[in-house]
Amino acid sequence: MGDENKILTVQNLTVDYTTFRGNVHAVRGVSFEVNRGETLALVGESGCGKSASVKPIIGEDASNQVIKGGKIIYRWQHQGKLEEIDLLKITAKEMQRKIKGRQIAMVFQDPMTSLDPTMRIGKQIGEAVASAHSKLSKKKIDERVRNLIATVGINRVETVAKQYPHQLSGGMRQRIVIAIALAGDPQLLICDEPTTALDVTIQARILDIIKKIQKERHLSVIFITHNLGVVATIADKVNVMYAGKVIEKGTIEDIFFEPKHPYTWGLLESVPDVDAPQEALPMIAGTIPDMTQRIIGDAFAPRNEYALDIDFVKEPPMFEVSKTHQAATWLLDKRAPTVQMPRSLQKRINRMQGENNGK
């Protein structure tokens, strides 16, 4: 049946979106794994395919979405046995009845798209609990609602339960959305930019809540963000995405201390550094390619100051840096010239490593 520690395996997922301009090749053969109890972060600029890679996991498909190929294998324990299913091969009804909310839940960027503005908070959470646990009594449901509100760090449980979404702040609404996501006791939680619209202080609180819940429930988490600063506080593993592909993957230490792809260098350099003199943040020049067109070679080549001739001709394979670390860049080919990361980034990494070692 496969590795019991792996709760999710995505293999060569390919997703298009039909538009009036032609097919957008949003996901171009993405593969990744999520282990039980760990957080995998998917990182990259807007439009790189992060959300499009995870929405098929939970059956969140747009009318113009076309899944061209791949597998999404989900594994869970059922009556002492390890069950395994390809989520791309089940019906929408099966997804709704067996998987969505019960095994896998999702938290979106804008909580108002997930909340009913005409319904009190307690009733919305109660409906989610009743849907996942149909045999519970009204008393037990109410008890679970109160526990869920408290679980996401809200003290005024009874007051908040009686309020409507518009009466809560953005941070409070996002906590309620997390509570609803937890109502069915899922094993895998997908968080799609859940803190982007919040200020930095509230953002940190939401991240702390997610980490606390994950530890208490031994949840697996897929965390989608464009912000590597957020990733540093929450992830165990990181997949860096560009133009519908994973272009670097590794542990949090691999990506932050030993980044190998020039795109990853650019993302790391664009994170504000509170310990360095305030200067203009470096930006990655150019924009992502037109995803309706066939990409020849390395999709990042036109924006890559370190690009080699081969980058414009042939797509690089994933080169193994270590057992936990891989990157798709021709710079790792043994025939390539030696190229060092930007000095400013190396200085920052050296300082981070010193702090990490307690120096």
C-alpha positions in Angstrom: 0.0 0.0 0.0 3.0 2.3 0.2 4.7 4.3 2.9 2.5 4.7 6.0 4.2 7.9 6.9 3.1 9.6 3.7 -0.4 11.0 3.9 -0.3 12.6 0.4 1.6 11.9 -2.8 1.1 14.1 -5.8 2.6 12.6 -9.0 3.2 14.5 -12.2 0.0 16.7 -11.8 -0.8 18.7 -15.0 -3.6 21.2 -15.0 -4.8 23.6 -17.7 -7.4 26.4 -17.6 -9.3 27.1 -20.8 -9.6 30.8 -21.6 -10.5 33.0 -24.6 -6.7 33.4 -25.2 -6.1 29.7 -25.2 -5.2 27.1 -22.6 -3.3 28.4 -19.6 -0.8 25.7 -18.6 -1.0 26.4 -14.9 0.5 23.2 -13.5 3.2 21.5 -15.6 4.0 18.1 -14.0 4.1 18.9 -10.3 5.1 16.2 -7.8 5.4 16.4 -4.1 4.8 14.5 -0.9 3.4 15.4 2.5 4.3 13.3 5.6 2.1 12.9 8.6 2.4 15.7 11.1 4.6 17.9 8.9 4.2 21.3 7.2 5.0 21.6 3.5 5.2 25.1 2.2 4.6 25.9 -1.5 6.3 29.2 -2.3 6.5 31.5 -5.3 5.1 34.6 -7.0 1.5 35.0 -7.9 0.6 33.0 -10.9 3.3 30.3 -10.4 0.7 27.5 -9.9 0.7 27.1 -6.1 -3.1 27.2 -5.6 -3.8 25.4 -8.9 -1.6 22.6 -7.6 -3.6 22.0 -4.4 -7.2 22.7 -5.4 -7.6 19.3 -7.1 -6.7 17.7 -3.8 -10.0 18.8 -2.3 -12.1 18.9 -5.5 -12.1 22.7 -5.7 -12.3 22.9 -9.5 -13.3 25.8 -11.6 -15.6 25.2 -14.6 -12.7 25.9 -17.0 -10.2 23.6 -15.2 -8.9 20.6 -17.2 -6.8 18.0 -15.4 -4.5 16.7 -18.1 -2.8 14.0 -16.1 -1.2 12.8 -12.9 -2.2 11.2 -9.6 -3.1 12.4 -6.1 -2.7 9.6 -3.7 -4.2 10.1 -0.2 -3.6 7.5 2.6 -5.5 7.2 5.9 -6.1 4.7 8.6 -9.5 3.0 8.6 -10.4 0.3 11.2 -6.8 -0.5 11.7 -6.0 -0.7 8.0 -4.1 1.7 5.7 -6.5 2.9 3.0 -5.3 4.5 -0.2 -7.2 6.4 -2.9 -6.5 8.4 -6.0 -8.4 11.7 -5.4 -8.5 12.3 -9.1 -10.5 9.1 -9.7 -13.4 9.7 -7.2 -16.7 11.4 -8.1 -17.6 14.8 -6.8 -20.2 13.1 -4.6 -17.6 10.8 -3.0 -15.2 13.8 -2.5 -18.0 15.7 -0.6 -19.1 12.7 1.4 -15.8 11.0 2.3 -12.9 13.5 1.9 -13.8 17.2 2.0 -14.0 18.5 5.6 -13.6 15.0 7.0 -10.1 14.0 5.8 -8.9 17.2 4.1 -9.9 20.7 4.8 -8.9 24.1 3.3 -8.5 27.6 4.7 -8.7 30.4 2.0 -7.1 33.8 1.9 -10.3 35.8 2.3 -12.5 34.6 5.1 -15.5 36.4 3.9 -15.7 34.1 0.9 -16.0 31.1 3.3 -18.5 32.7 5.8 -22.2 33.3 5.4 -22.8 37.0 6.2 -26.4 36.3 7.2 -25.7 33.5 9.8 -24.3 33.7 13.3 -20.8 32.3 13.9 -21.9 29.6 16.3 -24.5 28.3 13.8 -22.0 28.2 11.0 -19.5 26.2 13.0 -22.4 24.0 14.2 -23.5 23.2 10.7 -19.9 22.1 9.8 -19.8 19.9 12.9 -23.2 18.3 12.2 -22.2 17.7 8.6 -19.1 15.8 9.6 -20.6 14.1 12.7 -24.2 13.3 11.8 -24.9 11.2 15.0 -24.1 13.9 17.5 -26.8 15.3 19.7 -27.6 19.1 19.8 -25.9 19.3 23.2 -22.7 17.6 21.9 -22.7 19.8 18.8 -22.9 23.0 20.9 -20.1 21.7 23.1 -17.9 21.1 20.1 -18.7 24.6 18.7 -17.5 26.2 22.0 -14.4 24.0 22.0 -13.5 24.9 18.4 -13.9 28.6 19.1 -11.6 28.3 22.1 -9.2 26.1 20.1 -8.4 29.0 17.7 -7.6 31.3 20.6 -10.8 33.2 21.1 -11.7 33.9 24.8 -15.1 35.4 24.5 -16.6 32.2 23.2 -20.3 32.8 24.0 -20.2 36.4 22.7 -18.5 35.5 19.4 -20.8 32.5 18.8 -23.8 34.9 18.7 -22.1 37.5 16.4 -22.2 37.8 12.6 -19.1 37.8 10.5 -19.2 41.6 9.8 -19.0 42.2 13.6 -15.6 40.6 13.7 -12.1 41.8 12.7 -10.3 40.2 9.8 -8.1 38.3 12.1 -11.0 37.0 14.1 -12.9 36.0 11.0 -9.8 34.0 9.8 -9.8 32.2 13.2 -13.4 31.2 12.7 -12.6 29.9 9.2 -9.9 27.7 10.8 -12.3 26.5 13.4 -14.8 25.5 10.7 -12.0 23.7 8.8 -11.2 21.7 12.0 -14.9 20.8 12.6 -14.6 17.4 10.8 -11.3 16.5 12.5 -9.3 16.4 9.2 -5.9 14.8 8.9 -4.6 17.3 6.3 -5.1 21.1 6.4 -4.5 23.2 3.3 -3.9 26.9 4.0 -4.0 29.1 0.9 -2.4 32.4 1.8 -4.3 32.6 5.0 -2.5 35.6 6.4 -1.8 37.7 3.3 -4.6 40.3 4.0 -3.7 40.7 7.7 -1.3 43.1 9.3 2.0 41.7 10.6 1.0 41.4 14.3 -2.3 39.5 13.5 -0.4 37.4 10.9 2.0 36.2 13.6 -0.9 35.3 15.9 -2.7 33.2 13.1 0.6 31.4 12.3 1.1 30.6 16.0 -2.5 29.2 16.2 -1.9 27.0 13.1 1.4 25.7 14.6 -0.3 25.0 18.0 -3.2 23.2 16.4 -0.9 21.2 14.2 1.1 20.0 17.2 -1.9 19.2 19.3 -3.7 17.3 16.6 -0.6 15.9 14.7 -2.0 17.5 11.6 -0.3 17.5 8.2 -0.3 21.0 6.6 0.2 22.4 3.1 0.9 26.1 3.5 0.7 28.3 0.4 2.4 31.7 0.4 4.5 34.1 -1.6 6.3 35.2 1.5 9.5 33.3 2.5 9.5 35.2 5.8 6.3 33.4 6.7 7.7 30.1 5.6 10.7 30.5 8.0 8.3 30.4 11.0 6.0 27.5 10.1 7.4 25.0 7.5 9.4 21.8 7.8 9.9 21.4 4.1 9.7 23.9 1.2 8.8 23.5 -2.5 9.7 26.6 -4.5 7.5 26.9 -7.6 7.9 28.8 -10.8 5.8 28.8 -14.0 3.8 25.8 -13.0 6.7 23.6 -11.8 8.6 22.9 -8.6 12.1 24.2 -9.3 13.7 23.6 -5.8 12.7 21.5 -2.9 14.2 20.7 0.5 14.1 21.1 4.2 13.7 24.6 5.7 17.5 24.5 6.4 18.3 23.5 2.8 16.3 26.3 1.3 17.3 29.1 3.7 20.9 28.2 4.3 21.9 26.3 1.0 19.6 27.7 -1.7 20.8 26.6 -5.2 18.3 28.0 -7.7 18.7 31.7 -8.8 15.0 32.2 -8.5 15.2 31.1 -4.8 18.1 33.5 -4.3 15.8 36.3 -5.7 12.9 35.3 -3.4 15.2 35.2 -0.3 16.8 38.6 -1.2 13.3 40.2 -1.5 12.5 39.4 2.2 13.0 42.5 4.4 16.0 42.0 6.7 15.4 43.8 10.0 19.1 43.3 11.0 20.6 45.0 8.0 20.7 48.7 7.1 17.5 49.8 5.4 18.1 49.8 1.6 15.8 49.3 -1.3 14.9 45.6 -1.5 16.2 43.8 -4.6 13.5 42.7 -7.0 13.5 39.9 -9.6 13.5 41.7 -12.9 10.8 40.8 -15.5 7.6 38.8 -15.1 6.5 35.2 -15.3 6.2 33.9 -18.8 2.9 33.8 -20.8 1.5 30.4 -19.6 -0.7 30.0 -22.7 2.5 29.6 -24.8 4.8 26.5 -25.0 7.9 27.1 -22.9 11.2 26.0 -24.4 14.1 25.5 -22.0 14.1 26.9 -18.5 11.1 29.1 -17.9 13.1 31.3 -15.6 15.9 31.9 -18.2 14.7 35.3 -19.5 14.8 36.7 -16.0 18.0 34.9 -14.8 21.2 36.9 -14.9 23.1 33.6 -14.4 21.4 31.9 -17.4 23.5 29.6 -19.6 23.0 29.0 -23.3 21.4 25.7 -22.6 18.8 27.3 -20.4 17.1 28.7 -23.6 17.1 25.3 -25.3 16.6 22.5 -22.8 14.7 22.3 -19.6 16.9 21.4 -16.6 16.2 18.2 -14.7 16.1 18.0 -10.9 19.7 17.7 -9.7 20.2 16.1 -6.3 22.1 18.4 -3.9 21.6 16.0 -1.0 19.1 13.3 0.1 16.7 16.0 1.2 17.5 18.8 -1.3 17.0 19.0 -5.1 17.0 21.9 -7.6 16.2 22.3 -11.3 19.0 24.5 -12.6 21.8 23.8 -15.1 24.2 25.6 -12.7 24.3 22.3 -10.8 25.5 20.3 -13.9 29.1 19.3 -13.4 29.9 20.9 -16.8 28.5 24.3 -15.7 30.8 27.2 -14.6 31.0 27.9 -10.9 28.5 30.6 -9.9 28.1 31.9 -6.4 24.9 33.4 -4.9 24.8 37.2 -4.5 27.2 38.4 -1.8 24.5 40.2 0.1 22.5 37.0 0.4 25.5 35.0 1.5 26.2 37.6 4.2 22.6 37.3 5.4 22.7 33.5 5.4 26.0 33.6 7.4 24.4 35.8 10.0 21.2 33.6 10.1 23.4 30.5 10.6 25.3 32.2 13.4 22.0 33.1 15.1 20.7 29.6 14.5 23.9 28.1 16.2 23.4 30.4 19.2 26.5 32.6 18.4 
